[in-house]
Amino acid sequence: MTEDSICIEVNRKQGELTIRLAKKIGLINKDYKIQNYQENLYIPLLRQPNESELELLNRFLSGFKISKGSFSPKKNNIKKISDLLEDKIPDHLLKILPQSMDIVGDIAIIDIPNDLKKYDTILGNAILEINKNVKTVLSKSSPVKGVYRLRSLEFISGENRTTTIHVEFGCKYHLDVAKAYFSPRLSQEHNRVSSLVNKRKEVIIDLFAGVGPFSILIAKNNPDVKIFAVDINPVAIEFLKKNIRLNRVDKTVIPLTEDARNLIDKQFKGSADRVIMNLPEKAKDFIDIACEMIKPNGGIIHYYEFIRYPDSIKQAQTRFCELVKDVGRKVNCFLSVKNIRETAPYQHQVAFDVKID
């Protein structure tokens, strides 16, 4: 995998001198490998040289130019956070270091065990050192809760902020991780659902849209659809509006600050070809609403739920069918049943694609 960077393009004969000069004035980007092609070297830079730096280079070099190139990142010799921390925290605590983190834009969010709390800044600094694209480290200090699906976050290291821009499948999302729900672990699911949407003029209702990862990606890939992106959190909707403009899908996605239950009293009854229900904690409480939104001749519901042992996927499917039947609709078939991810010991998030008659 290569990445683009500004660089100095120079004849190979002047390569050693160029590298020495660029290092002296702090221009070389050490994260990338120097490339060579034919008679030239391409030396990656951290930034565009200023006037005085260009004067210095011109004084000692001839025939160089500032351009852009594609570079391979250098392999990081530090493979694990534990390698960096082995002399900084007690050995027995290395065994309970967090094994994963959520990276949203340039923010890393980690779950720190209680025994490691006193070392949280050291841990945060290690994460920043290993992950060059991360600028802020936060720790989870509560579970996701409330109607807005938020958790409390504690600043650990880096830049003290909770706002960022997250990029996913070519779409950009402005968000505040403390004020609007977003899960980078669902990126493949966002893309999967988008790929299922037909190119024809579907009407889609995204019942719990957040900052728009389902709606905006679908709109980018299917400009002829009409998407109503709904969320009860006004802050999430403000970010959604910004993201709609940023991704240029304002003719396709219509944002609505609303409790999903109130929509059925408006113009949405029997209007949707497809309903997205990404609220796994409480989606079953809205199956009746989703069914009433589906067109009389049928449509598709993308449904998400947490399954906790001893409950099973089969039992969740049975519950779903019964709730659909209660509102006078019928499950034609389950087009897809997927175990997406483990969210806790003995708990998984599942996704159903269901054809409704």
C-alpha positions, 0 to 999 in steps of 0.5 A: 500500500502506498500513500501520497506525499510532497517530495524533493525530486533530484538526480541520484548523484545529488541524493546523499547531499539532498538527504543531508540538507533536508534532514538538517532543516527538518523536512524529511518525512521519516515515516516513508521510504525514499523511492528511486526511479531511473536516474532520480530519487524521490525524497518524502517531505513533511511539508512544502519548504518555505522561502528560506529553506528553498534558498538553502536547497538552491544554494547547494543543489541543482536541478531539483524540484518539489513534486508529489509522489507515492511512497511506501510507509516504513515498517514500524519496528514496534509491533505491540504496545506492550513492547513499548511499555515493558519497562514502564509498567509492572510486568503483571499488568502487561497481560491486561493491556487493551487488545483493541481500540476504536479509531474514529478519524484521528481519535483512539478510544480505548477501554482501560481496566481498573488496574491500569487506570494509574498508567493511563497517560503512559498508555495513551502516549504509547498509542500516539507513538505507535499510531502516527495518524492518531492525535487524541486518545480517550478512554471509555468511562461508561457503557453506551446508554440513553436515547442518544446512545452516548457514553462518557469519555475521559481524555487521556493523551494528545489533543484534548478534543472529541471532534474529528473527521472520519473517512469511510469508503470515500465518504467524510463524516464530521462528528463529536464522539462525545455527543453523537453515536458512531461505530467504526466497527460497522464500516463493512456493514455500511458498505454491505447494505449500500451494495444491496440497494438497487439503482432504481428510485427506491425510497429508504428510511434510515430510522436511527441515522446518527451522523449518516454512515448508512444514508450518505454512503448509499446516496453516494453510490445510488444518486437516484434514491430518496433517503429520509435520515432520522435521528432523535439526537439534534446534535447528530442531525446537525453533524448529519446536515454538515456531512450531507453538504460535505459529501454533496448528497443534499439532493438525495438525503433529507435529514429529520430530527424526530422520534421514529415513533412520530413519523408514522403520523406524518407522510411516511406510512406505506412509503418505504421500499427499505427501512434501516434499523440500526438500534440493536439495543431497542430495535425490536420496539420499533418493528411495528413502525418499520412495518407500517412504513414499508409499502403495501406491496412489500419491501426490505428491513435491515434489522440489528439486534444484540443476542445474549446467551442463552438467547439464540439467533433462531429465537430472535428470528422467531420473535421478529416474525411474531412482531411483524405478524402482530401488525398485520404484515408477514415475513416473506423470507430472511434474505440474510442472517449475519453474526456481525461482531462480538460486543461483550462476552456471550453477546453478539450483534446480528443483522437480518435482511428481511423481505416483508410482504 
